[in-house]
Amino acid sequence: MMTMKKRRKKWRKTLRTRHAQLKDLLNAHHTIGGYDFTKTRQGKGLCVSIATAFEGVYLETFSLEFDVKPALRLVRHDVRPSSR
């Protein structure tokens, strides 16, 4: 049987692990300027919205829709072609 001290130690380790995971997610969110995932079509698709920013200035948001099954495939997007 685990003692109370061992339980606390295990719980602290779990909290530290989850804290590190949340910090990583927050860092990724900050790096790409924000993102949002939405499951679609009874689990067969995924919508992703990506907000872009530069030096703290919001630029714009792009939406991408993927089919996940049977293979990953971009179905729809609103990213404009380059004007070069």
NORBEL-V128350 format. One record per residue. N is the residue number from 1. RES is the residue in three letters. PHI is phi in radians with two decimals (* if undefined). OMEGA is omega in whole degrees, -180 to 180 (NA if undefined). D_FIRST is the distance of its C-alpha to the first C-alpha in Angstrom with 1 decimal. Layout:
N,RES,PHI,OMEGA,D_FIRST  N,RES,PHI,OMEGA,D_FIRST
This chain:
1,MET,*,-178,0.0  2,MET,-1.32,176,3.8  3,THR,-1.42,-180,6.5  4,MET,-1.07,-180,9.6  5,LYS,-1.12,179,11.6  6,LYS,-1.17,178,9.8  7,ARG,-1.08,179,10.1  8,ARG,-1.07,-180,13.7  9,LYS,-1.10,179,14.5  10,LYS,-1.13,180,13.7  11,TRP,-1.11,178,15.6  12,ARG,-1.10,179,18.4  13,LYS,-1.10,178,18.8  14,THR,-1.08,179,19.1  15,LEU,-1.11,178,21.6  16,ARG,-1.09,179,23.5  17,THR,-1.11,179,23.8  18,ARG,-1.14,178,25.1  19,HIS,-1.08,178,27.4  20,ALA,-1.10,179,28.9  21,GLN,-1.11,179,29.5  22,LEU,-1.14,177,31.3  23,LYS,-1.09,178,33.3  24,ASP,-1.11,177,34.4  25,LEU,-1.10,179,35.5  26,LEU,-1.10,178,37.3  27,ASN,-1.11,178,39.0  28,ALA,-1.10,179,40.1  29,HIS,-1.06,180,41.4  30,HIS,-1.17,-177,43.3  31,THR,-1.12,-177,44.7  32,ILE,-1.62,175,46.2  33,GLY,1.53,178,47.2  34,GLY,2.13,179,45.1  35,TYR,-2.73,178,44.3  36,ASP,-2.62,179,43.4  37,PHE,-1.93,176,42.3  38,THR,-2.37,178,43.1  39,LYS,-1.38,-178,42.3  40,THR,-2.33,174,45.5  41,ARG,0.78,176,47.1  42,GLN,0.91,176,44.2  43,GLY,1.47,-178,42.0  44,LYS,-1.73,-178,44.9  45,GLY,-2.44,-178,46.0  46,LEU,-2.57,175,44.9  47,CYS,-1.85,-179,46.9  48,VAL,-2.21,173,46.5  49,SER,-1.95,-179,48.2  50,ILE,-2.11,177,48.5  51,ALA,-1.62,-179,50.0  52,THR,-1.85,179,51.8  53,ALA,-2.64,177,52.5  54,PHE,-2.42,-179,54.1  55,GLU,0.87,176,53.6  56,GLY,1.41,180,52.3  57,VAL,-1.79,179,55.1  58,TYR,-1.17,-180,54.2  59,LEU,-1.80,177,56.4  60,GLU,-2.86,-179,55.7  61,THR,-2.05,177,53.3  62,PHE,-2.05,179,53.4  63,SER,-2.05,178,52.0  64,LEU,-2.25,176,51.1  65,GLU,-2.14,-178,50.3  66,PHE,-2.04,164,48.8  67,ASP,-1.58,-177,48.5  68,VAL,-1.69,-178,45.3  69,LYS,-2.05,3,45.9  70,PRO,-1.36,177,47.3  71,ALA,-2.43,179,47.7  72,LEU,-1.16,-177,47.4  73,ARG,-2.63,176,50.9  74,LEU,-1.30,-176,52.3  75,VAL,-1.74,-173,54.1  76,ARG,-2.60,175,55.3  77,HIS,-2.74,176,55.5  78,ASP,-2.16,177,57.6  79,VAL,-1.46,-179,57.9  80,ARG,-1.30,176,61.6  81,PRO,-1.14,178,63.3  82,SER,-1.12,-178,64.2  83,SER,-1.69,-180,67.6  84,ARG,-1.36,NA,68.6
